[in-house]
Amino acid sequence: DGIEDGSERLLQRSKELVVPLPFLGRIAVDRLTHLLREANGLGLAATQIGVLRRVFAFLPDLEEEPVVLVNPTFTATSDERESDTEGCLSLQGVTVAVERSV
């Protein structure tokens, strides 16, 4: 159900989602969280399922429900960085080292 590697949709800029969520927005969020669980993922962006909206779901803990962020923005980042290996549901079987702010 996700978009495969090489899709132009993964390179397009997402638009903000209207809040409160309209009916179709709620359907997209439900689909996003369902696919995240189904794929045993830790995070999934709406663009990865073909929805060009600024919505992201992640699992802070595998035993908890997914957290959904609508129209997220960075307000500040740390100068401290940490590297870890990550995979991507759009690139099945591929893992790379990713450096992120702590």
VEXLUM-658511 format. One record per residue (C-alpha): x, y, z; residue number from 0. Coordinates in Angstrom, 1 decimal, padded with zeros to 4 digits. Example, Ala and Ser with C-alpha at 12.3 -4.5 7.8 and 13.67 -1.06 7.14 Angstrom:
+--------+--------+--------+-----+
:      u :      v :      w : num :
+--------+--------+--------+-----+
:  012.3 : -004.5 :  007.8 :   0 :
:  013.7 : -001.1 :  007.1 :   1 :
+--------+--------+--------+-----+
END
This chain:
+--------+--------+--------+-----+
:      u :      v :      w : num :
+--------+--------+--------+-----+
:  000.0 :  000.0 :  000.0 :   0 :
:  003.0 :  002.3 :  000.3 :   1 :
:  004.7 :  004.2 : -002.5 :   2 :
:  007.8 :  002.5 : -003.9 :   3 :
:  011.3 :  003.9 : -004.3 :   4 :
:  011.7 :  006.2 : -007.3 :   5 :
:  008.2 :  007.6 : -007.2 :   6 :
:  008.0 :  011.3 : -008.0 :   7 :
:  005.4 :  011.7 : -005.2 :   8 :
:  008.1 :  011.2 : -002.7 :   9 :
:  009.9 :  014.3 : -004.0 :  10 :
:  006.9 :  016.6 : -004.1 :  11 :
:  006.2 :  019.1 : -001.3 :  12 :
:  003.3 :  018.3 :  000.9 :  13 :
:  000.6 :  020.8 :  001.7 :  14 :
: -000.8 :  021.6 :  005.2 :  15 :
: -003.9 :  019.8 :  006.3 :  16 :
: -006.9 :  021.8 :  007.4 :  17 :
: -007.6 :  021.6 :  011.2 :  18 :
: -010.0 :  020.4 :  012.5 :  19 :
: -009.6 :  017.4 :  010.1 :  20 :
: -012.3 :  017.1 :  007.4 :  21 :
: -013.7 :  013.7 :  006.7 :  22 :
: -011.1 :  012.8 :  004.1 :  23 :
: -008.3 :  014.0 :  006.5 :  24 :
: -009.6 :  011.6 :  009.2 :  25 :
: -009.6 :  008.7 :  006.6 :  26 :
: -006.0 :  009.5 :  005.7 :  27 :
: -004.9 :  009.5 :  009.3 :  28 :
: -006.7 :  006.3 :  010.0 :  29 :
: -005.1 :  004.7 :  006.9 :  30 :
: -001.7 :  006.0 :  008.0 :  31 :
: -001.8 :  004.6 :  011.5 :  32 :
: -003.2 :  001.3 :  010.2 :  33 :
: -000.4 :  000.9 :  007.7 :  34 :
:  002.2 :  001.8 :  010.2 :  35 :
:  001.0 : -001.0 :  012.5 :  36 :
:  000.6 : -003.4 :  009.7 :  37 :
:  004.1 : -002.9 :  008.4 :  38 :
:  005.6 : -003.0 :  011.9 :  39 :
:  007.1 :  000.4 :  011.3 :  40 :
:  008.2 :  003.1 :  013.7 :  41 :
:  007.2 :  006.1 :  011.7 :  42 :
:  005.3 :  006.8 :  008.5 :  43 :
:  004.6 :  010.1 :  006.6 :  44 :
:  001.5 :  010.7 :  004.6 :  45 :
:  003.6 :  011.2 :  001.4 :  46 :
:  004.7 :  007.5 :  001.7 :  47 :
:  001.1 :  006.4 :  001.2 :  48 :
:  000.4 :  008.8 : -001.6 :  49 :
: -001.3 :  011.6 :  000.4 :  50 :
:  000.5 :  014.9 : -000.1 :  51 :
: -000.3 :  016.4 :  003.2 :  52 :
:  001.9 :  017.3 :  006.2 :  53 :
:  001.0 :  014.4 :  008.5 :  54 :
:  003.3 :  012.0 :  010.2 :  55 :
:  002.6 :  009.1 :  012.5 :  56 :
:  005.1 :  007.4 :  014.8 :  57 :
:  005.3 :  004.9 :  017.6 :  58 :
:  007.1 :  006.2 :  020.7 :  59 :
:  006.7 :  002.7 :  022.2 :  60 :
:  005.7 : -000.5 :  020.4 :  61 :
:  003.1 : -001.1 :  023.2 :  62 :
:  001.4 :  002.3 :  022.8 :  63 :
: -000.9 :  003.7 :  020.1 :  64 :
:  000.6 :  005.7 :  017.3 :  65 :
:  001.1 :  009.5 :  017.8 :  66 :
: -000.1 :  011.6 :  014.8 :  67 :
:  001.5 :  015.0 :  014.1 :  68 :
: -000.5 :  017.3 :  011.8 :  69 :
:  001.4 :  020.2 :  010.1 :  70 :
:  004.6 :  019.6 :  012.3 :  71 :
:  007.3 :  022.2 :  012.3 :  72 :
:  010.8 :  022.4 :  013.8 :  73 :
:  011.0 :  025.2 :  016.4 :  74 :
:  014.5 :  024.4 :  017.6 :  75 :
:  017.2 :  021.8 :  017.1 :  76 :
:  020.1 :  020.8 :  019.2 :  77 :
:  023.7 :  021.1 :  018.0 :  78 :
:  024.3 :  017.7 :  019.5 :  79 :
:  023.8 :  014.9 :  016.9 :  80 :
:  023.5 :  011.2 :  017.0 :  81 :
:  023.8 :  008.6 :  014.3 :  82 :
:  021.8 :  005.4 :  014.1 :  83 :
:  020.8 :  002.9 :  011.4 :  84 :
:  017.3 :  003.3 :  010.0 :  85 :
:  015.1 :  001.7 :  007.4 :  86 :
:  012.3 :  003.0 :  005.3 :  87 :
:  008.9 :  001.5 :  004.5 :  88 :
:  009.2 :  003.0 :  001.0 :  89 :
:  012.6 :  001.3 :  000.4 :  90 :
:  012.0 : -002.2 :  001.7 :  91 :
:  015.2 : -004.0 :  002.9 :  92 :
:  017.3 : -000.9 :  002.7 :  93 :
:  019.0 :  000.5 :  005.9 :  94 :
:  021.4 :  003.4 :  006.1 :  95 :
:  023.1 :  005.4 :  008.8 :  96 :
:  021.1 :  008.6 :  009.6 :  97 :
:  022.4 :  011.5 :  011.7 :  98 :
:  019.7 :  013.5 :  013.6 :  99 :
:  019.7 :  016.2 :  016.2 : 100 :
:  019.2 :  014.8 :  019.8 : 101 :
+--------+--------+--------+-----+
END
